[in-house]
Amino acid sequence: MVAELSIVSGVGGRYANALFELAEADKALDTIAGELDRLTALIAESPELRRLVRSPLFGRKLQQAALAAIEEKAGFSALLRRFLGVMVRNRRLGALEDAMRQFRLLLARQRGETVARVVSAVALDPKQVEAVRAALRGVLGGVVTIDPAVDPSLIGGLMVRVGSKLYDASLRTKLENIEIAMKGTA
């Protein structure tokens, strides 16, 4: 099943594929998706956890101990615990956030949803995400899954990628276009 869904790549993609296959075999896709959402929220809320996940400077033992405490408190499934353990043992915890994002892409594709990568200058609140989803649903039809990201260099506005199409309504691009136009008149 995952072979036909190969929309993922890199180290994170390989881990996402593995987790997807295991979760599908266990009929636990929704459970894992929910746990990954909770883990994503924990990482977003905690600068310490974000550093632990992203920095290669932390040793395996420290990463294992910290994640074990988080897994216990969050009540994560045995499958997700094993998955995180493998990432720590293989020194691939830095690819965790990418793997979680790519898992969601695989799940959305399997469900027949359209995935839109929405990049904004600041994190969108839930109302804004829903407004973007509704606008995209009106244009694309069907169910739309939002894959949010933040890039402060956009200054303002949004960049939306759906498949190979990019819709760029960022302030950065508008300013760059004005600069190019002004160079042509000088």
Biotite code that builds the C-alpha atoms (Angstrom):
import biotite.structure as struc

atoms = struc.array([
    struc.Atom([0.000, 0.000, 0.000], chain_id="A", res_id=1, res_name="MET", atom_name="CA", element="C"),
    struc.Atom([2.732, 2.484, 0.917], chain_id="A", res_id=2, res_name="VAL", atom_name="CA", element="C"),
    struc.Atom([4.593, 1.887, -2.369], chain_id="A", res_id=3, res_name="ALA", atom_name="CA", element="C"),
    struc.Atom([1.776, 3.550, -4.269], chain_id="A", res_id=4, res_name="GLU", atom_name="CA", element="C"),
    struc.Atom([1.770, 6.358, -1.723], chain_id="A", res_id=5, res_name="LEU", atom_name="CA", element="C"),
    struc.Atom([5.454, 7.220, -2.135], chain_id="A", res_id=6, res_name="SER", atom_name="CA", element="C"),
    struc.Atom([5.015, 10.954, -1.698], chain_id="A", res_id=7, res_name="ILE", atom_name="CA", element="C"),
    struc.Atom([7.642, 11.065, 1.012], chain_id="A", res_id=8, res_name="VAL", atom_name="CA", element="C"),
    struc.Atom([11.407, 11.236, 0.820], chain_id="A", res_id=9, res_name="SER", atom_name="CA", element="C"),
    struc.Atom([14.625, 11.423, 2.807], chain_id="A", res_id=10, res_name="GLY", atom_name="CA", element="C"),
    struc.Atom([15.368, 10.038, 6.234], chain_id="A", res_id=11, res_name="VAL", atom_name="CA", element="C"),
    struc.Atom([12.090, 11.343, 7.631], chain_id="A", res_id=12, res_name="GLY", atom_name="CA", element="C"),
    struc.Atom([10.229, 9.719, 4.763], chain_id="A", res_id=13, res_name="GLY", atom_name="CA", element="C"),
    struc.Atom([11.785, 6.326, 5.395], chain_id="A", res_id=14, res_name="ARG", atom_name="CA", element="C"),
    struc.Atom([10.799, 6.472, 9.062], chain_id="A", res_id=15, res_name="TYR", atom_name="CA", element="C"),
    struc.Atom([7.316, 7.745, 8.136], chain_id="A", res_id=16, res_name="ALA", atom_name="CA", element="C"),
    struc.Atom([6.860, 4.853, 5.693], chain_id="A", res_id=17, res_name="ASN", atom_name="CA", element="C"),
    struc.Atom([7.932, 2.333, 8.324], chain_id="A", res_id=18, res_name="ALA", atom_name="CA", element="C"),
    struc.Atom([5.611, 3.780, 10.968], chain_id="A", res_id=19, res_name="LEU", atom_name="CA", element="C"),
    struc.Atom([2.748, 3.961, 8.473], chain_id="A", res_id=20, res_name="PHE", atom_name="CA", element="C"),
    struc.Atom([3.155, 0.318, 7.463], chain_id="A", res_id=21, res_name="GLU", atom_name="CA", element="C"),
    struc.Atom([3.314, -0.851, 11.079], chain_id="A", res_id=22, res_name="LEU", atom_name="CA", element="C"),
    struc.Atom([0.325, 1.269, 12.112], chain_id="A", res_id=23, res_name="ALA", atom_name="CA", element="C"),
    struc.Atom([-1.664, 0.065, 9.111], chain_id="A", res_id=24, res_name="GLU", atom_name="CA", element="C"),
    struc.Atom([-0.862, -3.580, 9.932], chain_id="A", res_id=25, res_name="ALA", atom_name="CA", element="C"),
    struc.Atom([-1.971, -2.993, 13.539], chain_id="A", res_id=26, res_name="ASP", atom_name="CA", element="C"),
    struc.Atom([-5.073, -1.092, 12.363], chain_id="A", res_id=27, res_name="LYS", atom_name="CA", element="C"),
    struc.Atom([-3.827, 1.818, 14.459], chain_id="A", res_id=28, res_name="ALA", atom_name="CA", element="C"),
    struc.Atom([-3.470, 4.613, 11.895], chain_id="A", res_id=29, res_name="LEU", atom_name="CA", element="C"),
    struc.Atom([-5.913, 6.926, 13.660], chain_id="A", res_id=30, res_name="ASP", atom_name="CA", element="C"),
    struc.Atom([-4.389, 6.197, 17.071], chain_id="A", res_id=31, res_name="THR", atom_name="CA", element="C"),
    struc.Atom([-0.868, 6.930, 15.845], chain_id="A", res_id=32, res_name="ILE", atom_name="CA", element="C"),
    struc.Atom([-2.030, 10.055, 14.003], chain_id="A", res_id=33, res_name="ALA", atom_name="CA", element="C"),
    struc.Atom([-3.605, 11.370, 17.210], chain_id="A", res_id=34, res_name="GLY", atom_name="CA", element="C"),
    struc.Atom([-0.505, 10.576, 19.233], chain_id="A", res_id=35, res_name="GLU", atom_name="CA", element="C"),
    struc.Atom([1.694, 12.306, 16.661], chain_id="A", res_id=36, res_name="LEU", atom_name="CA", element="C"),
    struc.Atom([-0.560, 15.366, 16.863], chain_id="A", res_id=37, res_name="ASP", atom_name="CA", element="C"),
    struc.Atom([-0.125, 15.398, 20.649], chain_id="A", res_id=38, res_name="ARG", atom_name="CA", element="C"),
    struc.Atom([3.648, 14.968, 20.303], chain_id="A", res_id=39, res_name="LEU", atom_name="CA", element="C"),
    struc.Atom([3.788, 17.797, 17.752], chain_id="A", res_id=40, res_name="THR", atom_name="CA", element="C"),
    struc.Atom([1.916, 20.049, 20.181], chain_id="A", res_id=41, res_name="ALA", atom_name="CA", element="C"),
    struc.Atom([4.280, 19.088, 23.023], chain_id="A", res_id=42, res_name="LEU", atom_name="CA", element="C"),
    struc.Atom([7.307, 19.927, 20.869], chain_id="A", res_id=43, res_name="ILE", atom_name="CA", element="C"),
    struc.Atom([5.761, 23.242, 19.820], chain_id="A", res_id=44, res_name="ALA", atom_name="CA", element="C"),
    struc.Atom([4.993, 24.186, 23.440], chain_id="A", res_id=45, res_name="GLU", atom_name="CA", element="C"),
    struc.Atom([8.338, 23.237, 24.965], chain_id="A", res_id=46, res_name="SER", atom_name="CA", element="C"),
    struc.Atom([11.610, 24.881, 23.874], chain_id="A", res_id=47, res_name="PRO", atom_name="CA", element="C"),
    struc.Atom([13.514, 22.276, 25.925], chain_id="A", res_id=48, res_name="GLU", atom_name="CA", element="C"),
    struc.Atom([11.835, 19.362, 24.153], chain_id="A", res_id=49, res_name="LEU", atom_name="CA", element="C"),
    struc.Atom([12.357, 21.077, 20.797], chain_id="A", res_id=50, res_name="ARG", atom_name="CA", element="C"),
    struc.Atom([16.095, 21.396, 21.559], chain_id="A", res_id=51, res_name="ARG", atom_name="CA", element="C"),
    struc.Atom([16.261, 17.774, 22.701], chain_id="A", res_id=52, res_name="LEU", atom_name="CA", element="C"),
    struc.Atom([14.656, 16.565, 19.469], chain_id="A", res_id=53, res_name="VAL", atom_name="CA", element="C"),
    struc.Atom([16.589, 18.811, 17.093], chain_id="A", res_id=54, res_name="ARG", atom_name="CA", element="C"),
    struc.Atom([20.073, 18.907, 18.607], chain_id="A", res_id=55, res_name="SER", atom_name="CA", element="C"),
    struc.Atom([22.578, 16.122, 17.931], chain_id="A", res_id=56, res_name="PRO", atom_name="CA", element="C"),
    struc.Atom([24.526, 17.230, 21.019], chain_id="A", res_id=57, res_name="LEU", atom_name="CA", element="C"),
    struc.Atom([22.339, 15.276, 23.425], chain_id="A", res_id=58, res_name="PHE", atom_name="CA", element="C"),
    struc.Atom([23.356, 11.682, 24.060], chain_id="A", res_id=59, res_name="GLY", atom_name="CA", element="C"),
    struc.Atom([21.176, 8.629, 23.554], chain_id="A", res_id=60, res_name="ARG", atom_name="CA", element="C"),
    struc.Atom([20.702, 7.996, 27.275], chain_id="A", res_id=61, res_name="LYS", atom_name="CA", element="C"),
    struc.Atom([19.459, 11.515, 27.930], chain_id="A", res_id=62, res_name="LEU", atom_name="CA", element="C"),
    struc.Atom([17.133, 11.393, 24.902], chain_id="A", res_id=63, res_name="GLN", atom_name="CA", element="C"),
    struc.Atom([15.800, 7.969, 25.920], chain_id="A", res_id=64, res_name="GLN", atom_name="CA", element="C"),
    struc.Atom([15.183, 9.062, 29.505], chain_id="A", res_id=65, res_name="ALA", atom_name="CA", element="C"),
    struc.Atom([13.466, 12.305, 28.506], chain_id="A", res_id=66, res_name="ALA", atom_name="CA", element="C"),
    struc.Atom([11.279, 10.625, 25.892], chain_id="A", res_id=67, res_name="LEU", atom_name="CA", element="C"),
    struc.Atom([10.389, 7.785, 28.256], chain_id="A", res_id=68, res_name="ALA", atom_name="CA", element="C"),
    struc.Atom([9.069, 10.326, 30.765], chain_id="A", res_id=69, res_name="ALA", atom_name="CA", element="C"),
    struc.Atom([7.079, 12.126, 28.062], chain_id="A", res_id=70, res_name="ILE", atom_name="CA", element="C"),
    struc.Atom([5.728, 8.868, 26.613], chain_id="A", res_id=71, res_name="GLU", atom_name="CA", element="C"),
    struc.Atom([4.620, 7.713, 30.048], chain_id="A", res_id=72, res_name="GLU", atom_name="CA", element="C"),
    struc.Atom([2.912, 10.992, 30.910], chain_id="A", res_id=73, res_name="LYS", atom_name="CA", element="C"),
    struc.Atom([1.230, 11.252, 27.487], chain_id="A", res_id=74, res_name="ALA", atom_name="CA", element="C"),
    struc.Atom([0.177, 7.590, 27.514], chain_id="A", res_id=75, res_name="GLY", atom_name="CA", element="C"),
    struc.Atom([1.571, 6.830, 24.060], chain_id="A", res_id=76, res_name="PHE", atom_name="CA", element="C"),
    struc.Atom([0.987, 3.418, 22.517], chain_id="A", res_id=77, res_name="SER", atom_name="CA", element="C"),
    struc.Atom([3.625, 0.691, 22.509], chain_id="A", res_id=78, res_name="ALA", atom_name="CA", element="C"),
    struc.Atom([4.038, 1.141, 18.743], chain_id="A", res_id=79, res_name="LEU", atom_name="CA", element="C"),
    struc.Atom([4.881, 4.836, 19.019], chain_id="A", res_id=80, res_name="LEU", atom_name="CA", element="C"),
    struc.Atom([7.197, 4.135, 21.952], chain_id="A", res_id=81, res_name="ARG", atom_name="CA", element="C"),
    struc.Atom([9.091, 1.526, 19.908], chain_id="A", res_id=82, res_name="ARG", atom_name="CA", element="C"),
    struc.Atom([9.236, 3.889, 16.944], chain_id="A", res_id=83, res_name="PHE", atom_name="CA", element="C"),
    struc.Atom([10.710, 6.702, 19.038], chain_id="A", res_id=84, res_name="LEU", atom_name="CA", element="C"),
    struc.Atom([13.133, 4.237, 20.640], chain_id="A", res_id=85, res_name="GLY", atom_name="CA", element="C"),
    struc.Atom([14.416, 3.160, 17.227], chain_id="A", res_id=86, res_name="VAL", atom_name="CA", element="C"),
    struc.Atom([14.878, 6.785, 16.185], chain_id="A", res_id=87, res_name="MET", atom_name="CA", element="C"),
    struc.Atom([16.898, 7.480, 19.343], chain_id="A", res_id=88, res_name="VAL", atom_name="CA", element="C"),
    struc.Atom([19.024, 4.316, 19.013], chain_id="A", res_id=89, res_name="ARG", atom_name="CA", element="C"),
    struc.Atom([19.766, 5.136, 15.369], chain_id="A", res_id=90, res_name="ASN", atom_name="CA", element="C"),
    struc.Atom([20.596, 8.761, 16.257], chain_id="A", res_id=91, res_name="ARG", atom_name="CA", element="C"),
    struc.Atom([17.815, 9.990, 13.943], chain_id="A", res_id=92, res_name="ARG", atom_name="CA", element="C"),
    struc.Atom([15.733, 11.971, 16.421], chain_id="A", res_id=93, res_name="LEU", atom_name="CA", element="C"),
    struc.Atom([16.566, 15.108, 14.435], chain_id="A", res_id=94, res_name="GLY", atom_name="CA", element="C"),
    struc.Atom([14.370, 13.715, 11.645], chain_id="A", res_id=95, res_name="ALA", atom_name="CA", element="C"),
    struc.Atom([11.378, 13.165, 13.968], chain_id="A", res_id=96, res_name="LEU", atom_name="CA", element="C"),
    struc.Atom([9.444, 16.304, 13.059], chain_id="A", res_id=97, res_name="GLU", atom_name="CA", element="C"),
    struc.Atom([9.913, 15.619, 9.344], chain_id="A", res_id=98, res_name="ASP", atom_name="CA", element="C"),
    struc.Atom([8.860, 11.983, 9.827], chain_id="A", res_id=99, res_name="ALA", atom_name="CA", element="C"),
    struc.Atom([5.701, 13.069, 11.660], chain_id="A", res_id=100, res_name="MET", atom_name="CA", element="C"),
    struc.Atom([4.829, 15.544, 8.893], chain_id="A", res_id=101, res_name="ARG", atom_name="CA", element="C"),
    struc.Atom([5.405, 12.929, 6.194], chain_id="A", res_id=102, res_name="GLN", atom_name="CA", element="C"),
    struc.Atom([3.332, 10.345, 8.103], chain_id="A", res_id=103, res_name="PHE", atom_name="CA", element="C"),
    struc.Atom([0.434, 12.815, 7.965], chain_id="A", res_id=104, res_name="ARG", atom_name="CA", element="C"),
    struc.Atom([0.946, 13.172, 4.203], chain_id="A", res_id=105, res_name="LEU", atom_name="CA", element="C"),
    struc.Atom([0.754, 9.404, 3.771], chain_id="A", res_id=106, res_name="LEU", atom_name="CA", element="C"),
    struc.Atom([-2.381, 9.220, 5.895], chain_id="A", res_id=107, res_name="LEU", atom_name="CA", element="C"),
    struc.Atom([-4.064, 12.068, 4.025], chain_id="A", res_id=108, res_name="ALA", atom_name="CA", element="C"),
    struc.Atom([-3.260, 10.468, 0.668], chain_id="A", res_id=109, res_name="ARG", atom_name="CA", element="C"),
    struc.Atom([-4.689, 7.142, 1.803], chain_id="A", res_id=110, res_name="GLN", atom_name="CA", element="C"),
    struc.Atom([-7.883, 8.877, 2.916], chain_id="A", res_id=111, res_name="ARG", atom_name="CA", element="C"),
    struc.Atom([-8.213, 10.662, -0.421], chain_id="A", res_id=112, res_name="GLY", atom_name="CA", element="C"),
    struc.Atom([-7.617, 14.094, 1.085], chain_id="A", res_id=113, res_name="GLU", atom_name="CA", element="C"),
    struc.Atom([-5.831, 16.957, -0.651], chain_id="A", res_id=114, res_name="THR", atom_name="CA", element="C"),
    struc.Atom([-2.817, 18.128, 1.326], chain_id="A", res_id=115, res_name="VAL", atom_name="CA", element="C"),
    struc.Atom([-1.973, 21.819, 1.283], chain_id="A", res_id=116, res_name="ALA", atom_name="CA", element="C"),
    struc.Atom([1.353, 22.980, 2.745], chain_id="A", res_id=117, res_name="ARG", atom_name="CA", element="C"),
    struc.Atom([0.572, 26.425, 4.184], chain_id="A", res_id=118, res_name="VAL", atom_name="CA", element="C"),
    struc.Atom([3.584, 28.524, 5.139], chain_id="A", res_id=119, res_name="VAL", atom_name="CA", element="C"),
    struc.Atom([2.997, 31.734, 7.075], chain_id="A", res_id=120, res_name="SER", atom_name="CA", element="C"),
    struc.Atom([5.204, 34.343, 8.718], chain_id="A", res_id=121, res_name="ALA", atom_name="CA", element="C"),
    struc.Atom([3.725, 33.535, 12.138], chain_id="A", res_id=122, res_name="VAL", atom_name="CA", element="C"),
    struc.Atom([1.856, 30.495, 13.422], chain_id="A", res_id=123, res_name="ALA", atom_name="CA", element="C"),
    struc.Atom([-1.784, 30.533, 12.407], chain_id="A", res_id=124, res_name="LEU", atom_name="CA", element="C"),
    struc.Atom([-4.397, 30.182, 15.118], chain_id="A", res_id=125, res_name="ASP", atom_name="CA", element="C"),
    struc.Atom([-7.109, 27.517, 14.709], chain_id="A", res_id=126, res_name="PRO", atom_name="CA", element="C"),
    struc.Atom([-9.644, 30.015, 13.287], chain_id="A", res_id=127, res_name="LYS", atom_name="CA", element="C"),
    struc.Atom([-7.162, 31.142, 10.636], chain_id="A", res_id=128, res_name="GLN", atom_name="CA", element="C"),
    struc.Atom([-6.306, 27.538, 9.726], chain_id="A", res_id=129, res_name="VAL", atom_name="CA", element="C"),
    struc.Atom([-10.006, 26.774, 9.333], chain_id="A", res_id=130, res_name="GLU", atom_name="CA", element="C"),
    struc.Atom([-10.494, 29.888, 7.154], chain_id="A", res_id=131, res_name="ALA", atom_name="CA", element="C"),
    struc.Atom([-7.625, 28.782, 4.893], chain_id="A", res_id=132, res_name="VAL", atom_name="CA", element="C"),
    struc.Atom([-9.044, 25.242, 4.782], chain_id="A", res_id=133, res_name="ARG", atom_name="CA", element="C"),
    struc.Atom([-12.497, 26.560, 3.840], chain_id="A", res_id=134, res_name="ALA", atom_name="CA", element="C"),
    struc.Atom([-11.057, 28.776, 1.090], chain_id="A", res_id=135, res_name="ALA", atom_name="CA", element="C"),
    struc.Atom([-9.030, 25.883, -0.323], chain_id="A", res_id=136, res_name="LEU", atom_name="CA", element="C"),
    struc.Atom([-12.009, 23.546, -0.092], chain_id="A", res_id=137, res_name="ARG", atom_name="CA", element="C"),
    struc.Atom([-13.981, 26.056, -2.174], chain_id="A", res_id=138, res_name="GLY", atom_name="CA", element="C"),
    struc.Atom([-11.263, 26.071, -4.850], chain_id="A", res_id=139, res_name="VAL", atom_name="CA", element="C"),
    struc.Atom([-10.140, 22.439, -4.746], chain_id="A", res_id=140, res_name="LEU", atom_name="CA", element="C"),
    struc.Atom([-13.276, 20.661, -3.569], chain_id="A", res_id=141, res_name="GLY", atom_name="CA", element="C"),
    struc.Atom([-13.232, 17.626, -1.312], chain_id="A", res_id=142, res_name="GLY", atom_name="CA", element="C"),
    struc.Atom([-11.470, 17.286, 1.992], chain_id="A", res_id=143, res_name="VAL", atom_name="CA", element="C"),
    struc.Atom([-8.395, 19.470, 2.482], chain_id="A", res_id=144, res_name="VAL", atom_name="CA", element="C"),
    struc.Atom([-5.713, 18.728, 5.054], chain_id="A", res_id=145, res_name="THR", atom_name="CA", element="C"),
    struc.Atom([-3.540, 21.661, 6.118], chain_id="A", res_id=146, res_name="ILE", atom_name="CA", element="C"),
    struc.Atom([0.161, 21.010, 6.704], chain_id="A", res_id=147, res_name="ASP", atom_name="CA", element="C"),
    struc.Atom([1.235, 24.223, 8.491], chain_id="A", res_id=148, res_name="PRO", atom_name="CA", element="C"),
    struc.Atom([4.724, 25.695, 8.654], chain_id="A", res_id=149, res_name="ALA", atom_name="CA", element="C"),
    struc.Atom([6.224, 28.983, 9.794], chain_id="A", res_id=150, res_name="VAL", atom_name="CA", element="C"),
    struc.Atom([8.825, 31.033, 7.909], chain_id="A", res_id=151, res_name="ASP", atom_name="CA", element="C"),
    struc.Atom([9.371, 34.490, 9.453], chain_id="A", res_id=152, res_name="PRO", atom_name="CA", element="C"),
    struc.Atom([11.212, 35.644, 6.317], chain_id="A", res_id=153, res_name="SER", atom_name="CA", element="C"),
    struc.Atom([7.828, 35.853, 4.523], chain_id="A", res_id=154, res_name="LEU", atom_name="CA", element="C"),
    struc.Atom([7.139, 39.015, 6.579], chain_id="A", res_id=155, res_name="ILE", atom_name="CA", element="C"),
    struc.Atom([3.395, 38.519, 6.069], chain_id="A", res_id=156, res_name="GLY", atom_name="CA", element="C"),
    struc.Atom([0.878, 36.684, 3.918], chain_id="A", res_id=157, res_name="GLY", atom_name="CA", element="C"),
    struc.Atom([0.948, 33.032, 2.933], chain_id="A", res_id=158, res_name="LEU", atom_name="CA", element="C"),
    struc.Atom([2.552, 30.567, 0.585], chain_id="A", res_id=159, res_name="MET", atom_name="CA", element="C"),
    struc.Atom([0.361, 27.567, -0.235], chain_id="A", res_id=160, res_name="VAL", atom_name="CA", element="C"),
    struc.Atom([1.651, 24.478, -2.038], chain_id="A", res_id=161, res_name="ARG", atom_name="CA", element="C"),
    struc.Atom([-0.811, 21.903, -3.314], chain_id="A", res_id=162, res_name="VAL", atom_name="CA", element="C"),
    struc.Atom([1.000, 19.147, -5.151], chain_id="A", res_id=163, res_name="GLY", atom_name="CA", element="C"),
    struc.Atom([3.371, 20.826, -7.582], chain_id="A", res_id=164, res_name="SER", atom_name="CA", element="C"),
    struc.Atom([1.476, 24.144, -7.620], chain_id="A", res_id=165, res_name="LYS", atom_name="CA", element="C"),
    struc.Atom([2.659, 27.030, -5.473], chain_id="A", res_id=166, res_name="LEU", atom_name="CA", element="C"),
    struc.Atom([0.442, 29.990, -4.665], chain_id="A", res_id=167, res_name="TYR", atom_name="CA", element="C"),
    struc.Atom([2.606, 32.781, -3.280], chain_id="A", res_id=168, res_name="ASP", atom_name="CA", element="C"),
    struc.Atom([0.801, 35.644, -1.573], chain_id="A", res_id=169, res_name="ALA", atom_name="CA", element="C"),
    struc.Atom([3.662, 36.545, 0.748], chain_id="A", res_id=170, res_name="SER", atom_name="CA", element="C"),
    struc.Atom([4.689, 40.106, 1.481], chain_id="A", res_id=171, res_name="LEU", atom_name="CA", element="C"),
    struc.Atom([8.319, 39.148, 0.822], chain_id="A", res_id=172, res_name="ARG", atom_name="CA", element="C"),
    struc.Atom([7.546, 38.167, -2.772], chain_id="A", res_id=173, res_name="THR", atom_name="CA", element="C"),
    struc.Atom([5.437, 41.272, -3.341], chain_id="A", res_id=174, res_name="LYS", atom_name="CA", element="C"),
    struc.Atom([8.310, 43.464, -2.104], chain_id="A", res_id=175, res_name="LEU", atom_name="CA", element="C"),
    struc.Atom([10.777, 41.583, -4.308], chain_id="A", res_id=176, res_name="GLU", atom_name="CA", element="C"),
    struc.Atom([8.508, 42.133, -7.318], chain_id="A", res_id=177, res_name="ASN", atom_name="CA", element="C"),
    struc.Atom([8.291, 45.856, -6.558], chain_id="A", res_id=178, res_name="ILE", atom_name="CA", element="C"),
    struc.Atom([12.087, 46.007, -6.259], chain_id="A", res_id=179, res_name="GLU", atom_name="CA", element="C"),
    struc.Atom([12.499, 44.292, -9.636], chain_id="A", res_id=180, res_name="ILE", atom_name="CA", element="C"),
    struc.Atom([9.966, 46.644, -11.241], chain_id="A", res_id=181, res_name="ALA", atom_name="CA", element="C"),
    struc.Atom([11.740, 49.690, -9.783], chain_id="A", res_id=182, res_name="MET", atom_name="CA", element="C"),
    struc.Atom([15.105, 48.523, -11.124], chain_id="A", res_id=183, res_name="LYS", atom_name="CA", element="C"),
    struc.Atom([13.596, 48.389, -14.596], chain_id="A", res_id=184, res_name="GLY", atom_name="CA", element="C"),
    struc.Atom([12.528, 52.041, -14.451], chain_id="A", res_id=185, res_name="THR", atom_name="CA", element="C"),
    struc.Atom([15.815, 53.475, -13.149], chain_id="A", res_id=186, res_name="ALA", atom_name="CA", element="C"),
])
